[in-house]
Amino acid sequence: MDLGRALVEELGSDRDVDTLSRWMAHYIAELIEAAESANDEDRPAKLDKCANAILKLWEHRHLLPDGKRPFEDWEPTLKALEHLDPADDTPRYFHTPRMAAAQGEENTKTKKWLELADGLDYSAKILIRYCLAQAAQVAIDRSKEWVALAKEVGQENGGDFSVIRIIINESNLLKESEPDDSARKMLEERIGRLKAFSNMADVFASDLSRQFNKCNNQK
């Protein structure tokens, strides 16, 4: 019922909303009132009808008008994630080197470089999650209530929810004043990986600078 009331309030709070949205808000409101005022005999059937209507509307939340979609503030971030999946721990660029290194077919030096490439791939994902968490701060604040309401009725699944949960958790991790042992371990691991990432980037930048200066001196 709480999810239905939130949808009714969202769709019915603006006179500029389209006629269909106003009708849906009015219809859901009527079903809620009918279910709550029904006698003991009729209440189960009316509650079931009301719940089905609310869930059906929730399933089509992406089609609601501008300014009324529950996760509208997330849409730019979700579009940016069409080719970046922070939930997937599979290396984006170096799946084959990881497999080769695991098989132990290369010599020690080659294997070391492959493992380094694998670590850099993981570190890039950490940086991507951080950027997304920062970009989505407004969306996070506005969507927490919708996430909680959807979770109450078991409707927190779907592609958008998986990404939203990850980014919310990422934001919470960065804001946690007293992280537990698990969070501390994760933070410590990330710090180590990012320092290695930074050192490697510095080395590569220095190599490129030397090559650039060499090319200029040869002109």
TORSE-246450 format. One line per field, with one value per residue: residue in one letter; z, y, x of N, C-alpha, C in turn; residue number from 1. Coordinates in nm, 4 decimals, padded with zeros to 6 digits. Atoms other than C-alpha are relative to their C-alpha. Layout:
resn	[a/...]
n_up	[Z/...]
n_north	[Y/...]
n_east	[X/...]
ca_up	[Z/...]
ca_north	[Y/...]
ca_east	[X/...]
c_up	[Z/...]
c_north	[Y/...]
c_east	[X/...]
resi	[NUM/...]
This chain:
resn	[m/d/l/g/r/a/l/v/e/e/l/g/s/d/r/d/v/d/t/l/s/r/w/m/a/h/y/i/a/e/l/i/e/a/a/e/s/a/n/d/e/d/r/p/a/k/l/d/k/c/a/n/a/i/l/k/l/w/e/h/r/h/l/l/p/d/g/k/r/p/f/e/d/w/e/p/t/l/k/a/l/e/h/l/d/p/a/d/d/t/p/r/y/f/h/t/p/r/m/a/a/a/q/g/e/e/n/t/k/t/k/k/w/l/e/l/a/d/g/l/d/y/s/a/k/i/l/i/r/y/c/l/a/q/a/a/q/v/a/i/d/r/s/k/e/w/v/a/l/a/k/e/v/g/q/e/n/g/g/d/f/s/v/i/r/i/i/i/n/e/s/n/l/l/k/e/s/e/p/d/d/s/a/r/k/m/l/e/e/r/i/g/r/l/k/a/f/s/n/m/a/d/v/f/a/s/d/l/s/r/q/f/n/k/c/n/n/q/k]
n_up	[00.0000/-00.0089/00.1343/00.0765/-00.0448/00.0503/00.1434/00.0121/-00.0354/00.1032/00.1247/-00.0192/-00.0683/00.0971/00.0946/00.1361/00.0408/00.1062/-00.0413/-00.0329/-00.1299/-00.1014/-00.0107/-00.0719/-00.1399/-00.0550/-00.0043/-00.1103/-00.1249/-00.0237/-00.0404/-00.1370/-00.0895/-00.0016/-00.0751/-00.1418/-00.0591/00.0241/-00.1152/-00.0106/00.1060/00.1302/-00.0039/00.0689/00.1452/00.0384/-00.0222/00.1090/00.1199/-00.0180/00.0078/00.1395/00.0761/-00.0414/00.0538/00.1454/00.0250/-00.0352/00.1068/00.1145/-00.0531/00.0973/00.1023/-00.0588/00.0621/-00.0542/-00.1307/-00.0847/-00.0081/-00.1299/00.0071/00.1136/-00.0231/00.0275/00.1420/00.0622/-00.0479/00.0586/00.1409/00.0039/-00.0355/00.1056/00.0321/-00.1211/-00.0989/-00.1236/-00.0750/00.0605/-00.0373/00.1118/00.0578/00.1201/00.1102/-00.0121/-00.0378/00.0556/-00.0786/-00.1312/00.0190/00.0367/-00.1183/-00.0915/00.0514/-00.0266/00.1209/00.0312/-00.0948/-00.1203/00.0309/00.0740/-00.0918/-00.0892/00.0727/00.0200/-00.1280/-00.0202/00.0865/-00.0642/-00.1154/00.0488/00.0459/-00.1212/-00.0561/00.0834/-00.0428/-00.1252/00.0349/00.0665/-00.1040/-00.0752/00.0853/00.0095/-00.1301/-00.0116/00.0986/-00.0310/-00.1366/-00.0045/00.0273/-00.1174/-00.1051/00.0387/00.0339/-00.1114/-00.0423/00.1006/-00.0166/-00.1211/00.0257/00.0921/-00.0724/-00.0879/00.0752/00.0782/00.1387/00.0134/00.0983/00.1296/00.0331/-00.0620/-00.1441/-00.0305/00.0090/-00.1046/-00.1284/-00.0025/-00.0143/-00.1344/-00.0924/00.0186/-00.0661/-00.1442/-00.0428/-00.0048/-00.1043/-00.1288/-00.0981/-00.0774/00.0793/-00.0683/00.0410/00.1414/00.0759/-00.0185/00.0829/00.1383/00.0182/-00.0021/00.1268/00.1065/-00.0141/00.0527/00.1456/00.0635/-00.0093/00.1041/00.1248/00.0113/00.0252/00.1369/00.0890/-00.0042/00.0764/00.1420/00.0417/00.0122/00.1219/00.1139/00.0048/00.0542/00.1427/00.0636/00.0035/00.0959/00.1343/00.0238/00.0160/00.1291/00.1078]
n_north	[-00.1208/-00.1180/-00.0259/-00.0556/-00.1379/-00.0833/-00.0197/-00.0891/-00.1358/-00.0478/-00.0250/-00.0905/-00.1227/-00.1062/-00.0143/00.0038/00.1376/00.0373/00.0533/00.1422/00.0125/-00.0408/00.1064/00.1112/-00.0394/00.0038/00.1400/00.0652/-00.0576/00.0605/00.1386/-00.0022/-00.0365/00.1102/00.1116/-00.0344/-00.0158/00.1215/00.0854/00.1118/00.0970/-00.0532/-00.0645/00.0716/-00.0130/-00.1390/-00.0231/00.0669/-00.0809/-00.1242/00.0318/00.0309/-00.1252/-00.0770/00.0649/-00.0158/-00.1373/-00.0075/00.0658/-00.0927/-00.1295/-00.0659/-00.0655/-00.1145/-00.1263/-00.0693/-00.0614/00.0874/00.1334/00.0150/-00.0033/-00.0858/-00.0604/00.0999/00.0339/-00.0307/00.0949/00.1309/-00.0051/00.0061/00.1357/00.0948/00.0755/00.0101/00.0706/00.0095/00.1200/00.1149/00.0075/00.0522/-00.1073/-00.0589/00.0011/00.0963/00.1337/00.0995/00.0039/00.0596/00.1444/00.0482/-00.0062/00.1040/00.1292/00.0100/00.0364/-00.0999/-00.0065/-00.0772/-00.1433/-00.0215/00.0216/-00.1157/-00.1108/00.0340/-00.0197/-00.1449/-00.0477/00.0426/-00.0876/-00.1321/00.0106/-00.0050/-00.1355/-00.0883/00.0175/-00.0738/-00.1416/-00.0204/-00.0003/-00.1256/-00.1078/00.0161/-00.0341/-00.1455/-00.0570/00.0365/-00.0398/-00.0532/00.1126/00.0874/-00.0612/-00.0036/00.1313/00.0946/00.0339/00.0913/00.1291/00.0621/00.0396/00.1137/00.1150/00.0494/00.0856/00.0947/-00.0453/-00.0733/00.0672/-00.0672/-00.0570/-00.1297/00.0174/00.0570/-00.1088/-00.0971/00.0540/-00.0043/-00.1377/-00.0435/00.0639/-00.0665/-00.1295/00.0239/00.0390/-00.1192/-00.0905/00.0693/-00.0580/00.1094/00.1214/00.1256/00.0677/00.0328/-00.1239/-00.0438/00.0865/-00.0410/-00.1296/00.0216/00.0627/-00.0988/-00.0968/00.0639/00.0141/-00.1318/-00.0490/00.0709/-00.0589/-00.1331/00.0164/00.0490/-00.1115/-00.0920/00.0610/-00.0047/-00.1406/-00.0357/00.0638/-00.0741/-00.1310/00.0200/00.0273/-00.1246/-00.0894/00.0584/-00.0314/-00.1436/-00.0270/00.0526/-00.0852]
n_east	[00.0822/-00.0857/-00.0511/00.1120/00.0238/-00.1097/00.0240/00.1158/-00.0439/-00.0905/00.0729/00.1131/-00.0410/-00.0264/00.1108/-00.0518/-00.0238/00.0920/00.1303/-00.0119/-00.0663/00.0976/00.0995/-00.0616/-00.0104/00.1352/00.0426/-00.0718/00.0513/00.1318/-00.0210/-00.0530/00.1102/00.0965/-00.0585/-00.0109/00.1335/00.0791/00.0244/-00.0931/00.0240/-00.0414/-00.1316/-00.1089/00.0112/-00.0266/-00.1418/-00.0707/00.0207/-00.0758/-00.1426/-00.0320/00.0002/-00.1189/-00.1200/00.0008/-00.0428/-00.1416/-00.0745/-00.0058/-00.0452/-00.0876/00.0824/00.0705/-00.0442/-00.1166/00.0202/00.0809/-00.0586/-00.0672/-00.1459/-00.0345/-00.1307/-00.1031/-00.0049/-00.1298/-00.1009/00.0282/-00.0388/-00.1462/-00.0403/00.0342/-00.1208/-00.0804/00.0803/-00.0775/00.0389/-00.0652/-00.1408/-00.0783/-00.0812/00.0580/-00.0945/-00.1082/00.0455/-00.0919/-00.1241/00.0222/00.0064/-00.1327/-00.0843/00.0456/-00.0445/-00.1427/-00.0719/-00.1004/-00.1107/00.0298/00.0085/00.1246/00.1115/00.0053/00.0618/00.1413/00.0669/00.0075/00.1089/00.1237/00.0216/00.0365/00.1380/00.0835/-00.0104/00.0813/00.1386/00.0143/00.0086/00.1283/00.1036/-00.0124/00.0522/00.1453/00.0576/-00.0019/00.0920/00.1385/00.0351/00.1373/00.0895/-00.0008/00.0817/00.1411/00.0549/-00.0059/00.1358/00.0558/-00.0665/00.0556/00.1388/-00.0015/-00.0538/00.1063/00.0923/-00.0777/-00.0113/-00.1254/-00.0836/-00.0077/-00.1296/-00.0219/-00.0179/-00.1306/-00.0968/00.0311/-00.0458/-00.1461/-00.0471/00.0388/-00.0939/-00.1289/00.0105/00.0047/-00.1345/-00.0840/00.0495/00.0057/-00.0928/-00.0576/00.0177/-00.0235/-00.1235/00.0090/-00.0179/-00.1396/-00.0832/00.0218/-00.0647/-00.1448/-00.0357/00.0133/-00.1092/-00.1198/00.0105/-00.0035/-00.1375/-00.0744/00.0488/-00.0596/-00.1440/-00.0165/00.0319/-00.1141/-00.1099/00.0357/-00.0059/-00.1423/-00.0506/00.0541/-00.0665/-00.1342/00.0138/00.0431/-00.1163/-00.0929/00.0498/-00.0202/-00.1452/-00.0429/00.0516]
ca_up	[00.0000/00.0836/-00.2640/-00.4154/-00.2041/-00.3084/-00.6756/-00.6314/-00.4625/-00.7311/-01.0227/-00.8685/-00.7232/-01.0426/-01.2519/-01.5563/-01.5589/-01.8537/-01.8414/-01.8407/-01.5432/-01.3518/-01.4297/-01.3065/-00.9852/-00.9311/-01.0072/-00.7651/-00.4966/-00.5368/-00.5085/-00.1918/-00.0338/-00.1325/00.0134/00.3393/00.3908/00.2879/00.5346/00.6465/00.3768/00.0825/00.2023/00.0789/-00.2786/-00.2861/-00.1371/-00.4028/-00.6814/-00.5413/-00.5043/-00.8601/-00.9984/-00.7973/-00.9069/-01.2697/-01.2564/-01.0875/-01.3617/-01.6145/-01.4080/-01.6939/-01.9124/-01.6715/-01.7836/-01.7314/-01.3750/-01.2417/-01.2949/-00.9603/-01.0775/-01.3354/-01.1721/-01.2314/-01.6054/-01.7096/-01.4923/-01.6204/-01.9796/-01.9041/-01.7850/-02.1133/-02.1691/-01.8105/-01.5606/-01.2087/-01.0856/-01.3128/-01.1702/-01.5020/-01.6420/-01.9095/-02.1159/-01.9901/-01.9537/-02.1830/-02.0043/-01.6699/-01.8020/-01.9536/-01.6324/-01.4327/-01.6573/-01.5886/-01.9503/-01.9584/-01.7980/-01.4636/-01.6087/-01.8549/-01.5872/-01.3606/-01.6289/-01.7002/-01.3320/-01.3194/-01.6142/-01.4337/-01.1213/-01.3200/-01.4746/-01.1266/-01.0073/-01.3033/-01.1882/-00.8409/-00.9948/-01.2146/-00.9123/-00.7289/-01.0221/-01.0543/-00.6824/-00.6959/-01.0105/-00.8596/-00.5232/-00.5984/-00.7413/-00.4363/-00.1933/-00.3909/-00.4609/-00.1201/-00.0302/-00.3594/-00.3052/00.0453/-00.0712/-00.3579/-00.1259/00.1089/-00.1667/-00.3146/-00.6296/-00.5970/-00.8775/-01.2291/-01.4091/-01.2740/-00.9143/-00.9304/-01.0389/-00.7954/-00.5015/-00.5951/-00.6222/-00.3015/-00.1190/-00.2679/-00.1460/00.1994/00.2187/00.1470/00.4059/00.6824/00.9919/01.1748/00.9155/01.0344/00.9887/00.6456/00.5223/00.6691/00.4910/00.1626/00.2074/00.2892/-00.0196/-00.2409/-00.1032/-00.1815/-00.5339/-00.6096/-00.4835/-00.7126/-00.9945/-00.9256/-00.9153/-01.2418/-01.4042/-01.2899/-01.4345/-01.7650/-01.7793/-01.7220/-02.0003/-02.2373/-02.1430/-02.2146/-02.5500/-02.6310/-02.5414/-02.7452/-03.0484/-03.0075/-02.9793/-03.3026/-03.5002]
ca_north	[00.0000/00.2398/00.1981/00.2668/00.5788/00.7072/00.6543/00.8239/01.1214/01.1452/01.1262/01.3325/01.6146/01.8200/01.9546/01.9603/01.5806/01.4076/01.2815/00.9125/00.9568/01.1457/00.8672/00.6002/00.7946/00.8305/00.4613/00.3388/00.5770/00.4379/00.0794/00.1617/00.3297/00.0410/-00.2172/-00.0307/00.0273/-00.3230/-00.5644/-00.8775/-01.0907/-00.8630/-00.7245/-01.0070/-00.9893/-00.6107/-00.6063/-00.8524/-00.6417/-00.3285/-00.4932/-00.6263/-00.2820/-00.1180/-00.3746/-00.3483/00.0281/-00.0137/-00.2515/00.0264/00.3012/00.3712/00.4835/00.7451/01.1099/01.3327/01.4499/01.1607/00.8553/00.7197/00.6805/00.9565/01.1149/00.7891/00.7815/00.9708/00.7396/00.4272/00.5405/00.5877/00.2281/00.0746/-00.0316/-00.0131/-00.2656/-00.2058/-00.5168/-00.7455/-00.8527/-01.0073/-00.8071/-00.5664/-00.5675/-00.8491/-01.1670/-01.3637/-01.2557/-01.3543/-01.7024/-01.7370/-01.6276/-01.8718/-02.1577/-02.0802/-02.1153/-01.7952/-01.7312/-01.5547/-01.2070/-01.2370/-01.3715/-01.0789/-00.8268/-01.0131/-01.0138/-00.6418/-00.5791/-00.7767/-00.5654/-00.2432/-00.3605/-00.4147/-00.0768/00.0905/-00.0584/00.0886/00.4321/00.3923/00.3067/00.6108/00.8413/00.6995/00.7342/01.1003/01.1674/01.0080/01.1864/01.3757/01.0632/00.8605/01.1030/01.1181/00.7468/00.5885/00.6067/00.4423/00.1672/00.1021/00.0941/-00.1429/-00.3685/-00.3975/-00.5602/-00.7667/-00.5551/-00.4457/-00.6679/-00.5648/-00.4130/-00.0638/-00.1864/-00.3912/-00.0846/00.1476/-00.0845/-00.1045/00.2720/00.3368/00.0842/00.2507/00.5898/00.4502/00.2951/00.6305/00.8068/00.5460/00.7093/00.3799/00.1022/-00.2573/-00.5106/-00.6162/-00.2573/-00.1768/-00.4760/-00.3654/-00.0095/-00.1306/-00.3508/-00.0687/00.1730/-00.0751/-00.1390/00.2305/00.3159/00.0475/00.1888/00.5394/00.4225/00.2352/00.5379/00.7553/00.5108/00.4941/00.8735/00.9080/00.6583/00.8463/01.1792/01.0412/00.9088/01.2402/01.4397/01.1992/01.2531/01.6325/01.6244/01.4286/01.6945]
ca_east	[00.0000/00.2825/00.4295/00.0873/00.0376/00.3804/00.2964/-00.0413/00.1213/00.3870/00.1452/-00.1308/00.0760/00.1015/-00.1846/00.0448/00.0786/-00.0877/-00.4464/-00.3511/-00.1195/-00.3881/-00.6334/-00.3895/-00.3298/-00.7034/-00.7642/-00.4958/-00.6220/-00.9743/-00.8483/-00.6524/-00.9543/-01.1811/-00.9422/-00.8965/-01.2691/-01.3808/-01.5340/-01.3490/-01.5083/-01.4290/-01.0964/-00.8639/-00.9958/-00.9817/-00.6331/-00.5206/-00.6721/-00.5117/-00.1705/-00.1785/-00.2628/00.0162/00.2751/00.1671/00.2095/00.5470/00.6614/00.5938/00.7583/01.0036/00.7127/00.5801/00.6043/00.9071/00.9421/00.7321/00.9518/01.0784/01.4393/01.4498/01.7556/01.9424/01.8810/02.1998/02.4096/02.2349/02.2894/02.6587/02.6652/02.5533/02.9144/03.0411/02.9088/03.0443/02.8614/03.0610/03.3972/03.5001/03.7931/03.6762/03.9933/04.2138/04.0112/04.2458/04.5683/04.4138/04.3364/04.6822/04.8506/04.6407/04.7485/05.1127/05.2244/05.4304/05.7662/05.7839/05.8418/05.5529/05.3223/05.4122/05.3118/04.9880/04.8990/04.9776/04.7440/04.4744/04.5220/04.5031/04.1764/04.0302/04.1597/03.9912/03.6604/03.7167/03.7717/03.4633/03.2482/03.3840/03.3062/02.9547/02.8900/02.9946/02.7909/02.4804/02.4708/02.1482/01.9881/02.0910/01.9302/01.6058/01.5717/01.6346/01.2652/01.1648/01.4219/01.2895/00.9266/01.0059/01.2037/00.9054/00.7010/00.9833/01.0151/01.3750/01.5029/01.5953/01.8910/01.8395/01.8098/02.1297/02.3263/02.1482/02.2218/02.5897/02.6279/02.4320/02.6524/02.9585/02.8406/02.7628/03.1104/03.2717/03.0547/03.0787/03.2310/03.2902/03.3312/03.3092/03.5900/03.4650/03.4463/03.7875/03.9380/03.7809/03.9056/04.2552/04.2621/04.1394/04.3964/04.6718/04.5464/04.4982/04.8477/04.9879/04.7730/04.9051/05.2676/05.2273/05.0668/05.3585/05.6112/05.4255/05.3908/05.7661/05.8420/05.6120/05.7724/06.1201/06.0025/05.8335/06.1451/06.3578/06.1383/06.1583/06.5388/06.5627/06.3736]
c_up	[00.0000/-00.1366/-00.0876/00.0376/-00.0541/-00.1487/-00.0239/00.0279/-00.1093/-00.1270/00.0162/00.0598/-00.0930/-00.1012/-00.1445/-00.0500/-00.1009/00.0539/00.0420/00.1372/00.1128/00.0212/00.0785/00.1484/00.0679/00.0178/00.1167/00.1345/00.0357/00.0484/00.1432/00.0992/00.0121/00.0826/00.1490/00.0688/-00.0145/00.1292/-00.0046/-00.1146/-00.1349/-00.0032/-00.0727/-00.1518/-00.0453/00.0228/-00.1135/-00.1299/00.0059/-00.0173/-00.1437/-00.0850/00.0322/-00.0619/-00.1515/-00.0381/00.0280/-00.1088/-00.1207/00.0431/-00.0999/-00.1057/00.0546/-00.0569/00.0677/00.1324/00.0958/00.0113/00.1288/-00.0053/-00.1168/00.0163/-00.0279/-00.1489/-00.0679/00.0410/-00.0625/-00.1479/-00.0149/00.0253/-00.1070/-00.0380/00.1207/00.1080/00.1286/00.0820/-00.0497/00.0342/-00.1091/-00.0599/-00.1311/-00.1195/00.0001/00.0491/-00.0492/00.0737/00.1368/-00.0124/-00.0316/00.1204/00.0970/-00.0437/00.0149/-00.1211/-00.0320/00.1004/00.1128/-00.0295/-00.0734/00.0918/00.0945/-00.0670/-00.0245/00.1291/00.0315/-00.0840/00.0601/00.1188/-00.0406/-00.0485/00.1196/00.0601/-00.0806/00.0382/00.1309/-00.0294/-00.0682/00.1027/00.0796/-00.0797/-00.0074/00.1308/00.0190/-00.0944/00.0402/00.1381/00.0117/-00.0202/00.1203/00.1077/-00.0326/-00.0165/00.1171/00.0463/-00.0984/00.0130/00.1199/-00.0235/-00.0917/00.0695/00.0900/-00.0710/-00.0930/-00.1452/-00.0229/-00.0973/-00.1318/-00.0198/00.0680/00.1495/00.0343/-00.0025/00.1125/00.1353/00.0115/00.0270/00.1369/00.1036/-00.0083/00.0708/00.1516/00.0545/00.0155/00.1132/00.1395/00.0961/00.0831/-00.0756/00.0801/-00.0573/-00.1495/-00.0863/00.0099/-00.0880/-00.1472/-00.0295/-00.0070/-00.1318/-00.1143/00.0046/-00.0594/-00.1514/-00.0704/00.0081/-00.1061/-00.1378/-00.0244/-00.0323/-00.1428/-00.1009/-00.0047/-00.0825/-00.1493/-00.0537/-00.0187/-00.1262/-00.1242/-00.0144/-00.0579/-00.1511/-00.0768/-00.0142/-00.1000/-00.1428/-00.0331/-00.0262/-00.1353/-00.1167/-00.0432]
c_north	[00.1268/00.0361/00.0625/00.1443/00.0942/00.0284/00.0952/00.1439/00.0587/00.0388/00.1032/00.1335/00.1189/00.0046/-00.0089/-00.1422/-00.0418/-00.0691/-00.1463/-00.0202/00.0404/-00.1084/-00.1187/00.0309/-00.0085/-00.1438/-00.0738/00.0509/-00.0601/-00.1444/-00.0091/00.0301/-00.1142/-00.1173/00.0291/00.0100/-00.1254/-00.0777/-00.1206/-00.0996/00.0465/00.0488/-00.0789/00.0172/00.1414/00.0376/-00.0604/00.0801/00.1282/-00.0260/-00.0278/00.1262/00.0839/-00.0589/00.0142/00.1414/00.0146/-00.0634/00.0920/00.1394/00.0766/00.0762/00.1195/00.1303/00.0609/00.0673/-00.0868/-00.1412/-00.0137/00.0130/00.0854/00.0621/-00.0967/-00.0195/00.0394/-00.0981/-00.1371/-00.0041/-00.0084/-00.1402/-00.1024/-00.0867/-00.0126/-00.0637/-00.0164/-00.1227/-00.1229/00.0026/-00.0617/00.1133/00.0505/-00.0166/-00.1209/-00.1373/-00.1072/-00.0031/-00.0631/-00.1522/-00.0566/-00.0031/-00.1111/-00.1369/-00.0197/-00.0355/00.0982/-00.0066/00.0964/00.1485/00.0319/-00.0111/00.1192/00.1173/-00.0261/00.0194/00.1489/00.0600/-00.0349/00.0894/00.1403/00.0027/00.0114/00.1406/00.0988/-00.0102/00.0746/00.1490/00.0320/00.0058/00.1304/00.1159/-00.0064/00.0377/00.1513/00.0642/-00.0198/00.0458/00.0511/-00.1120/-00.0922/00.0545/-00.0062/-00.1389/-00.0975/-00.0421/-00.0967/-00.1394/-00.0741/-00.0490/-00.1227/-00.1259/-00.0622/-00.0969/-00.0958/00.0365/00.0781/-00.0673/00.0783/00.0658/00.1326/-00.0143/-00.0556/00.1083/00.1010/-00.0481/00.0087/00.1416/00.0566/-00.0596/00.0644/00.1348/-00.0156/-00.0371/00.1219/00.0941/-00.0607/00.0553/-00.1067/-00.1314/-00.1257/-00.0671/-00.0311/00.1232/00.0496/-00.0824/00.0390/00.1321/-00.0151/-00.0614/00.1007/00.1029/-00.0569/-00.0093/00.1346/00.0626/-00.0669/00.0547/00.1345/-00.0096/-00.0448/00.1112/00.0999/-00.0536/00.0097/00.1418/00.0446/-00.0593/00.0751/00.1363/-00.0120/-00.0247/00.1260/00.0967/-00.0504/00.0328/00.1474/00.0331/-00.0463/00.0852/00.1027]
c_east	[00.0862/00.0583/-00.1085/-00.0273/00.1081/-00.0174/-00.1165/00.0410/00.0877/-00.0762/-00.1102/00.0344/00.0188/-00.1140/00.0456/00.0247/-00.1064/-00.1249/00.0092/00.0637/-00.0935/-00.1039/00.0560/00.0109/-00.1361/-00.0479/00.0662/-00.0499/-00.1350/00.0140/00.0519/-00.1108/-00.1005/00.0519/00.0028/-00.1369/-00.0869/-00.0218/00.0945/-00.0144/00.0554/00.1449/00.1093/-00.0039/00.0337/00.1468/00.0824/-00.0110/00.0816/00.1499/00.0417/00.0080/00.1242/00.1262/00.0083/00.0451/00.1493/00.0870/00.0185/00.0464/00.0864/-00.0791/-00.0770/00.0568/00.1216/-00.0356/-00.0778/00.0563/00.0806/00.1512/00.0487/00.1383/00.1149/00.0234/00.1318/00.1091/-00.0205/00.0366/00.1518/00.0514/-00.0336/00.1198/00.0934/-00.0862/00.0794/-00.0353/00.0739/00.1483/00.0864/00.0826/-00.0583/00.0933/00.0938/-00.0445/00.0968/00.1338/-00.0190/-00.0010/00.1375/00.0930/-00.0360/00.0489/00.1504/00.0832/00.1137/00.1156/-00.0348/-00.0186/-00.1301/-00.1201/-00.0169/-00.0710/-00.1487/-00.0799/-00.0149/-00.1124/-00.1349/-00.0339/-00.0406/-00.1444/-00.0951/00.0013/-00.0824/-00.1467/-00.0266/-00.0176/-00.1327/-00.1122/00.0025/-00.0594/-00.1524/-00.0676/-00.0039/-00.1013/-00.1451/-00.0458/-00.1440/-00.0999/-00.0096/-00.0925/-00.1483/-00.0617/-00.0031/-00.1389/-00.0647/00.0606/-00.0577/-00.1424/-00.0059/00.0496/-00.1069/-00.0935/00.0746/00.0168/00.1287/00.0960/00.0000/00.1341/00.0275/00.0261/00.1373/00.1074/-00.0210/00.0498/00.1517/00.0498/-00.0385/00.0950/00.1369/00.0009/-00.0003/00.1381/00.0899/-00.0397/00.0047/00.1050/00.0694/-00.0200/00.0281/00.1243/00.0003/00.0247/00.1443/00.0938/-00.0118/00.0707/00.1518/00.0473/-00.0059/00.1124/00.1285/-00.0023/00.0111/00.1394/00.0873/-00.0368/00.0681/00.1491/00.0254/-00.0277/00.1149/00.1172/-00.0277/00.0078/00.1448/00.0604/-00.0484/00.0668/00.1405/-00.0051/-00.0384/00.1174/00.1039/-00.0390/00.0222/00.1461/00.0509/-00.0476/00.1055]
resi	[1/2/3/4/5/6/7/8/9/10/11/12/13/14/15/16/17/18/19/20/21/22/23/24/25/26/27/28/29/30/31/32/33/34/35/36/37/38/39/40/41/42/43/44/45/46/47/48/49/50/51/52/53/54/55/56/57/58/59/60/61/62/63/64/65/66/67/68/69/70/71/72/73/74/75/76/77/78/79/80/81/82/83/84/85/86/87/88/89/90/91/92/93/94/95/96/97/98/99/100/101/102/103/104/105/106/107/108/109/110/111/112/113/114/115/116/117/118/119/120/121/122/123/124/125/126/127/128/129/130/131/132/133/134/135/136/137/138/139/140/141/142/143/144/145/146/147/148/149/150/151/152/153/154/155/156/157/158/159/160/161/162/163/164/165/166/167/168/169/170/171/172/173/174/175/176/177/178/179/180/181/182/183/184/185/186/187/188/189/190/191/192/193/194/195/196/197/198/199/200/201/202/203/204/205/206/207/208/209/210/211/212/213/214/215/216/217/218/219]
